[in-house]
Amino acid sequence: MAGYDKLLSYEEFEHMKIAQYQDILVSKDMACPECNGSSQFSYDYDRNMVEPTPIGWCETENGFMACFECPKCFTKYRFHISTTGRWEKDQFYRDYALLIYLHKHHQEKKKQ
């Protein structure tokens, strides 16, 4: 895990775990299931979409998932952020640390 702790410490990662995830909606297409107004991977291409806010992660019977909140309607939703980290926690940590870094970088870029 060398280097990823500079993006997000493992301790911070563990504190972001959401134990009661069952009420958080699952999104199969990585977009907000309520308003379809935010998507993790479409916001750069479609200006009507906005980037969702990462709020944590959860360990489900279907593997590890990242949890997000839509900035338009405030719906919380979750989905798998990678295929390699779905079942392997250390790999999921690296994937999630990178996601957090990119989110912070994008937010800072928007402020300029």
Secondary structure, DSSP 8 states (H G I E B T S, - for coil): -TTGGGTS-HHHHHHTB-S--TTSEE-SSSB-TTT--BBTTTTTT-TT-B--EEEEEEEETTEEEEEEE-TTT--EEEE-S-STTSS-HHHHHHHHHHHHHHHHHHHHHHH-
